[in-house]
Amino acid sequence: MRLRKCTVDCLVYEGLKEAKTSAAMRPVISGTHSCQSSVSGRMPQAKQSTALLLFILLFSFTAANAQNWPAFRGANATGIADGQNAPTSWDATKNTNIAWKTEIPGLAHASPIVWGDKLFVVTAVSGAPQGKFRHGLFGDVDSDTDLSKHTWKIYCLDKKTGKILWERVASEAVPKIKRHIKSTHASSSPVTDGKYVVAFFGSEGLFCYDFNGKLVWKQDLGVLDSGWFFDADYQWGMASSPIIYKGNVIVQCDTQKNSFIAAFDLKTGKEVWRSKRDEIPSWGSPTIFESKGRALVVTNATKRIRGYDPATGKELFELSGNSEVTVGTPVVGHDLVFVTAGYPPIQPIYAIKPSAIGNITLPEGKDSNEHIAWSKTRGGTYMPTPLVYGDYLYTCSNNGVLTCYNAETGERIYQQRIAGQSNAFTASPIAADGKLYFAGEDGDVFVVKAGPQYELLATNPIGEVLMATPAISTGMIFVRGINHLYGIADGAASKQKAAK
């Protein structure tokens, strides 16, 4: 993204292209820009003062926003945190570069989110001694049979210390549906705008709190039964995360019957709009795609990839030709929105243009059209959401095969397995300062150099199962294990005690 003011003061606000960095912009004051006054060759003192003031204001704004990771995979699910000085190496088993470690009870795959110095995380605590959970590479469709009373909770922690500032019980009840044995009853990540934080617990409802832990509103969305559409007895649970856009909370609820997408007023919880969807269960989150004054809510699902007007919920485009099971969230970069799915036999990748309108489905044998820049019928990934970083689109398969594409053309640059044959990946990749981070289920976070050549920079042990996508904020990376949440930073005190 580039904003430029070319006047005699030659003040240039120059940011990297949207796809190459986070939303943060780099201000650059240039005294030798081509439009500089040819009379004096120098910037007038008054103009210098104005430029310096604008520089300071913009830098302060950028710094304030850079520390936030407000939703699943950060701002608009980009997964990018450039300029954060995120650590490259650590070892939780040896307490190396571990700033803090906080136990979070229950079972949850929801990712942590950050705003300012506050970190939020959700969980579901079973009343039974132990529910069935299994990680790894397998294709079992079984549901867990634990129907004991559960407690759904949201926690607020101090980002710097891991201390729990407050915790609230959103609901206590017997689950209305079962979950997949590899899933949880708290797989949807919360979302915040810096004033409110919203947690989505599927059939238990949508809950909004202020930053002091006061319940502002809640919405009962009914029984949301997402499971195997071939046999409704296999219930798998919800995983789509809510998003916030222009004062509304938007949720995608694809179920066995009566699927819908809806928007609720963030301050009051009042329903703003609801659109029915002819869909079977899906598990990806909606994404906002803004370009040239137009905004779309883009959703990934089996029957159709769709785009909606975020103000009204009106469907604006549809695209068929997808996997039978869809999990990945659409991601934006290079003025395109990328949508993937990896359940065989159809494993597509689509690069959709902002002009998309009406039915943009590709004719058989075609890989592009007026509204689709490029596409592939194979190579889409199942669980992890793809990542657009710099000039490249990265996809990671369930078994850790990393593929790098030219984001604008679809040309495959390389393909490389990250870890051993047995390691599985559910968490989505994130990026910072030229590095890609991949959390493997077996308990290691792999750091790979971004760019056209594969290079493994570090393998970082956590020591427990990793299912959630990490978060990054101001020099720290936050990794959620199956039992603990970790705050990781370069030079962290090696004798830091576990937070309680």
C-alpha positions in Angstrom: 0.0 0.0 0.0 1.4 3.4 -1.0 0.3 6.9 -0.1 2.3 9.7 -1.6 2.1 13.5 -1.1 4.4 15.0 -3.7 4.5 18.7 -3.1 7.4 21.1 -2.6 8.0 19.8 0.8 8.6 16.3 -0.7 7.0 14.5 2.2 6.5 10.9 1.1 4.5 8.3 3.1 5.8 5.2 1.6 4.7 1.7 2.7 5.4 -1.6 1.2 2.8 -3.2 -1.0 -0.1 -4.6 1.0 0.9 -8.1 0.2 4.4 -7.6 1.3 3.9 -6.4 4.8 1.4 -5.9 7.5 -1.0 -3.0 7.3 1.6 -0.7 9.0 3.1 2.0 6.9 6.6 3.3 6.9 6.9 7.1 6.8 9.9 8.4 4.8 10.9 12.0 4.6 12.8 12.6 1.4 14.8 15.8 0.7 15.9 14.6 -2.7 12.6 13.5 -4.3 12.2 14.3 -8.0 9.5 16.9 -7.3 11.7 18.9 -4.9 11.9 22.6 -5.5 14.7 23.3 -8.1 15.1 26.8 -6.7 16.5 26.2 -3.2 17.2 22.4 -3.3 16.2 22.3 0.4 13.0 21.9 2.3 11.8 25.2 3.9 12.1 25.1 7.7 8.3 25.5 8.2 7.7 22.6 5.8 10.4 20.5 7.6 8.6 21.1 10.9 5.2 20.1 9.4 6.8 17.0 7.9 8.5 16.0 11.1 5.2 16.4 13.0 3.4 14.3 10.5 6.2 11.7 10.7 5.9 11.5 14.5 2.1 11.2 14.4 2.2 8.5 11.7 4.9 6.6 13.5 3.0 6.7 16.8 -0.2 5.5 15.0 1.7 2.7 13.4 3.4 1.6 16.6 0.1 1.6 18.5 -1.5 -0.5 15.9 1.4 -2.8 15.3 1.2 -4.3 18.8 -2.4 -5.5 18.2 -3.3 -9.0 17.0 -7.1 -8.6 17.2 -8.5 -11.8 15.7 -7.7 -15.2 14.3 -4.3 -14.7 12.6 -4.2 -11.0 13.4 -5.7 -8.2 11.3 -8.1 -9.6 8.7 -6.4 -13.0 9.1 -3.3 -11.9 7.2 -1.0 -13.5 9.8 1.7 -10.8 9.3 3.5 -8.9 12.0 6.5 -7.1 10.4 8.5 -4.8 12.6 7.6 -6.6 15.8 11.1 -8.2 16.4 9.5 -11.6 17.0 12.0 -14.2 18.3 13.4 -16.8 16.1 14.6 -19.5 18.5 13.5 -20.8 21.9 13.1 -24.0 23.9 10.2 -24.3 26.3 11.5 -27.7 27.5 14.6 -25.9 28.8 12.9 -22.6 29.6 15.0 -20.8 27.0 13.5 -17.4 25.9 10.3 -18.2 27.8 9.0 -15.1 29.4 6.1 -16.8 31.1 3.9 -19.9 31.0 0.3 -20.0 32.2 -1.9 -23.0 32.6 -5.3 -22.7 30.8 -7.7 -25.4 31.9 -10.0 -27.3 29.5 -9.6 -28.1 25.8 -9.6 -25.5 23.1 -8.0 -24.9 19.7 -8.9 -21.2 19.6 -6.0 -18.9 19.0 -4.9 -16.1 21.4 -5.6 -12.5 20.4 -3.9 -9.3 21.7 -4.8 -5.7 22.1 -2.4 -3.4 23.8 -1.1 -5.1 26.9 -4.0 -7.5 27.2 -4.2 -11.0 25.8 -7.5 -12.9 25.5 -8.1 -16.6 25.2 -11.1 -18.9 25.5 -11.7 -22.5 26.6 -14.3 -25.2 27.3 -13.8 -27.2 30.5 -15.4 -30.6 30.7 -17.0 -31.9 33.9 -15.7 -35.4 33.1 -12.2 -36.5 34.1 -11.0 -36.7 30.5 -12.7 -36.4 27.1 -11.4 -38.2 24.1 -8.9 -36.2 22.1 -6.5 -37.4 19.4 -4.0 -35.5 17.3 -2.0 -36.6 14.4 -2.5 -37.7 10.8 -5.7 -39.8 10.6 -9.0 -39.8 8.8 -11.4 -40.8 11.6 -14.9 -39.2 11.5 -15.7 -40.2 15.1 -17.3 -37.8 17.6 -16.4 -37.6 21.2 -19.1 -38.9 23.4 -18.4 -36.7 26.5 -21.8 -35.1 27.3 -21.0 -34.1 30.8 -21.6 -30.5 32.0 -19.1 -28.1 30.4 -18.0 -24.6 31.3 -17.2 -22.1 28.6 -14.8 -19.4 29.7 -12.9 -16.4 28.5 -9.6 -15.2 30.1 -7.9 -11.9 30.0 -4.1 -12.0 30.7 -1.4 -9.5 31.0 0.6 -9.9 27.8 4.0 -9.1 29.5 3.7 -11.4 32.5 1.1 -14.0 31.7 -0.9 -13.1 34.9 -4.6 -13.8 34.6 -6.3 -10.4 35.1 -9.8 -11.8 35.0 -11.8 -14.8 33.8 -15.5 -15.0 33.1 -17.9 -17.9 32.7 -19.9 -17.5 29.5 -22.0 -20.6 29.8 -22.4 -23.8 31.9 -24.4 -26.6 30.2 -24.3 -30.0 28.6 -23.1 -29.5 25.1 -26.0 -29.4 22.6 -23.9 -31.2 20.0 -20.8 -33.5 20.1 -17.4 -32.6 18.8 -14.9 -34.3 16.6 -12.3 -36.3 18.5 -9.6 -33.9 17.1 -11.6 -30.8 17.8 -12.9 -29.0 20.8 -16.0 -27.1 22.1 -13.9 -23.9 21.9 -12.3 -23.8 18.5 -13.4 -20.4 17.4 -10.9 -17.6 18.1 -12.3 -14.4 19.8 -12.1 -11.0 18.2 -11.7 -7.4 19.6 -11.7 -3.8 18.4 -9.9 -2.5 21.5 -13.0 -1.8 23.5 -15.0 -4.9 23.2 -14.0 -8.6 22.9 -16.4 -11.1 21.4 -16.3 -14.9 21.9 -18.2 -17.4 19.8 -19.0 -20.7 21.4 -21.2 -22.2 18.7 -24.5 -23.6 20.0 -23.8 -21.8 23.4 -24.0 -18.4 21.7 -22.1 -15.2 20.9 -20.8 -13.3 23.9 -19.5 -9.7 24.1 -17.5 -8.3 27.0 -15.8 -5.0 27.7 -12.1 -4.9 28.6 -13.0 -5.1 32.3 -14.8 -8.4 31.9 -18.3 -7.0 32.1 -20.8 -8.9 29.9 -22.2 -6.3 27.4 -24.6 -8.6 25.5 -25.1 -12.2 24.3 -26.9 -13.8 21.4 -28.4 -17.2 21.2 -27.9 -18.4 17.6 -29.7 -21.7 18.2 -28.3 -25.2 17.8 -25.4 -25.1 15.3 -24.8 -28.7 14.1 -21.7 -28.8 12.0 -20.6 -32.4 11.2 -20.2 -35.0 8.5 -22.9 -34.2 5.9 -22.9 -37.9 4.8 -24.1 -39.0 8.2 -25.6 -36.5 10.7 -24.8 -38.8 13.6 -21.2 -37.7 13.4 -21.1 -34.2 14.9 -17.9 -32.2 14.7 -18.5 -28.8 16.3 -18.0 -25.2 15.1 -14.7 -23.6 14.3 -15.4 -20.5 12.2 -14.2 -17.4 14.1 -16.2 -14.0 14.2 -14.8 -10.9 12.6 -15.5 -7.2 13.3 -16.0 -4.7 10.5 -17.3 -1.2 10.7 -19.1 -1.7 14.0 -20.6 -5.1 13.2 -19.7 -8.6 14.3 -20.0 -11.0 11.4 -20.4 -14.8 11.9 -20.5 -17.6 9.4 -22.6 -20.5 10.5 -22.7 -23.4 8.1 -24.5 -26.4 9.5 -26.5 -29.5 8.5 -29.6 -27.4 8.0 -30.4 -23.7 7.8 -26.9 -22.3 7.2 -26.5 -18.5 7.4 -24.2 -15.6 7.7 -25.2 -12.7 10.0 -24.0 -9.4 11.3 -24.7 -8.0 14.8 -24.2 -4.5 16.2 -21.0 -4.6 18.2 -22.3 -2.3 20.9 -25.8 -3.7 21.4 -25.8 -7.2 19.9 -28.8 -6.3 17.8 -29.0 -8.3 14.6 -28.2 -6.0 11.6 -28.7 -8.5 8.8 -28.9 -12.2 8.1 -28.5 -14.1 4.8 -29.5 -17.7 4.3 -26.9 -19.9 2.7 -27.5 -23.0 0.7 -24.6 -24.7 2.3 -23.5 -27.8 4.2 -21.1 -27.6 7.2 -17.9 -25.6 6.7 -15.3 -24.4 9.2 -13.5 -21.4 7.7 -13.9 -17.8 8.9 -15.1 -14.9 6.7 -12.7 -12.3 5.4 -13.0 -8.7 4.4 -11.7 -7.9 0.9 -11.5 -4.1 0.2 -10.3 -2.7 -3.1 -11.0 0.5 -5.1 -13.8 1.6 -2.8 -15.6 -1.7 -2.8 -15.8 -4.1 0.2 -16.7 -7.8 0.2 -17.2 -10.4 2.9 -15.7 -13.5 1.3 -16.6 -17.0 2.6 -15.2 -20.4 1.8 -17.6 -23.4 1.7 -18.3 -26.6 -0.1 -21.1 -25.6 -2.6 -19.9 -22.1 -3.3 -17.2 -19.6 -2.5 -19.2 -16.4 -2.0 -18.9 -12.7 -1.7 -21.4 -10.5 0.3 -22.0 -6.8 0.8 -20.8 -6.3 4.4 -23.4 -3.5 5.0 -26.5 -5.5 3.9 -25.6 -9.1 3.6 -26.5 -9.2 -0.1 -24.8 -11.9 -2.1 -22.6 -10.3 -4.8 -20.7 -13.3 -6.3 -20.5 -17.0 -6.2 -17.9 -19.6 -7.4 -18.5 -23.3 -7.5 -15.9 -26.1 -7.8 -14.7 -26.7 -4.3 -13.7 -29.5 -1.9 -16.4 -31.5 0.0 -14.9 -30.3 3.3 -13.6 -26.7 3.6 -11.7 -25.3 6.6 -9.3 -22.6 5.3 -10.0 -18.9 5.6 -9.8 -16.7 2.6 -6.7 -14.4 2.6 -6.1 -11.1 0.8 -2.9 -9.8 -0.9 -1.8 -8.3 -4.2 -5.3 -7.0 -4.8 -6.6 -10.6 -4.9 -8.4 -12.8 -2.4 -7.0 -16.4 -2.2 -9.3 -19.3 -1.3 -8.1 -22.9 -0.9 -9.4 -26.2 0.2 -7.7 -29.6 0.4 -10.2 -32.4 0.9 -9.6 -34.8 -2.0 -10.2 -35.3 -4.8 -10.8 -31.6 -5.6 -8.1 -29.5 -3.9 -8.4 -26.0 -5.5 -6.6 -22.7 -5.2 -8.4 -19.6 -6.5 -7.0 -16.1 -6.9 -10.1 -13.9 -7.2 -10.1 -10.3 -8.4 -11.9 -7.5 -6.7 -14.2 -7.2 -9.7 -16.0 -10.4 -8.9 -19.7 -10.2 -9.6 -22.4 -12.7 -10.3 -21.5 -16.3 -11.1 -17.7 -16.4 -11.7 -17.4 -20.2 -12.0 -14.8 -21.4 -14.4 -15.8 -23.4 -17.5 -14.3 -26.9 -17.6 -10.7 -26.8 -18.7 -10.2 -23.1 -17.9 -8.0 -21.8 -15.1 -8.8 -18.1 -15.3 -11.4 -15.6 -16.5 -12.4 -12.0 -16.2 -12.8 -12.3 -12.4 -10.2 -15.0 -11.5 -6.5 -14.2 -12.1 -5.4 -17.8 -11.8 -6.5 -21.1 -10.3 -5.4 -24.7 -9.7 -7.4 -27.9 -9.3 -4.7 -29.5 -7.1 -2.5 -28.2 -4.4 -5.0 -26.6 -2.1 -4.5 -27.3 1.6 -7.0 -28.9 4.1 -6.6 -27.5 7.6 -4.0 -24.6 7.6 -5.1 -21.3 6.1 -2.7 -20.2 3.4 -0.3 -17.2 3.8 0.4 -14.3 1.4 3.7 -12.7 2.3 5.9 -10.6 0.0 5.6 -11.8 -3.6 4.5 -15.3 -2.6 1.6 -17.4 -1.6 2.5 -20.2 0.9 0.4 -23.3 1.5 1.0 -26.0 4.1 -0.6 -29.4 3.9 -1.7 -31.4 6.9 1.5 -33.5 6.6 3.8 -30.5 6.5 4.4 -30.1 2.8 5.1 -26.4 2.2 4.5 -25.0 -1.3 5.5 -21.6 -2.4 3.8 -19.9 -5.4 4.2 -16.6 -7.1 1.1 -14.9 -5.7 0.3 -12.9 -8.9 0.8 -15.7 -11.5 0.3 -19.0 -9.6 3.7 -20.3 -10.8 5.0 -22.9 -8.3 8.4 -21.8 -6.9 9.3 -24.7 -4.7 7.8 -27.5 -2.6 9.5 -28.9 0.6 8.4 -31.0 3.6 9.0 -29.0 6.8 9.2 -31.8 9.3 9.2 -35.6 9.5 6.8 -37.9 7.8 4.6 -38.3 11.0 4.2 -34.7 12.0 0.8 -33.1 11.4 -0.2 -29.5 11.0 -3.5 -27.9 11.9 -2.4 -24.5 13.0 -2.0 -21.9 10.3 1.3 -20.3 9.4 2.2 -16.7 10.3 5.0 -14.4 9.3 7.2 -11.6 10.6 10.4 -9.9 9.5 11.2 -12.3 6.7 10.4 -15.4 8.7 7.6 -17.9 8.4 6.3 -19.8 11.6 4.7 -23.2 11.5 3.3 -24.8 14.6 3.4 -28.6 14.3 1.0 -30.8 16.3 3.8 -32.8 17.8 5.0 -29.8 19.8 7.6 -27.9 17.7 7.4 -24.5 16.0 9.4 -24.5 12.8 10.8 -21.2 11.5 11.5 -21.0 7.7 13.1 -18.1 5.8 10.6 -16.3 3.6 11.4 -16.1 -0.1 11.9 -18.2 -3.3 14.3 -20.7 -1.7 13.5 -22.9 1.2 15.7 -22.6 4.3 14.8 -23.9 7.8 16.1 -21.4 10.3 15.1 -23.0 13.6 13.1 -25.9 15.2 11.7 -24.7 18.6 10.3 -27.3 21.1 7.3 -26.4 23.2 6.9 -29.8 24.7 3.1 -30.2 24.3 0.6 -30.7 21.5 0.1 -27.6 19.4 -3.2 -27.1 17.6 -3.8 -23.3 17.8 -2.3 -20.6 15.6 0.2 -18.5 17.4 0.0 -14.7 17.8 2.7 -12.0 17.6 2.9 -8.6 19.4 5.8 -6.2 20.3 8.7 -8.6 20.5 6.8 -11.6 21.7 5.2 -14.6 20.2 2.3 -16.3 22.0 2.0 -20.0 21.5 -1.0 -22.0 22.9 -0.3 -25.6 23.8 -2.8 -28.2 24.8 -2.4 -27.3 28.4 -0.5 -24.0 28.6 -0.2 -20.6 27.0 3.4 -19.4 26.5 4.8 -15.9 26.2 8.1 -16.1 24.3 10.7 -13.3 23.8 14.4 -13.0 23.0 16.4 -12.7 26.2 13.5 -13.7 28.5 14.6 -14.5 32.0 15.5 -18.2 32.2 14.3 -18.4 35.8 10.9 -16.9 35.2 8.3 -18.8 37.3 5.2 -20.2 35.7 2.3 -17.7 36.0 -0.7 -18.7 38.0 
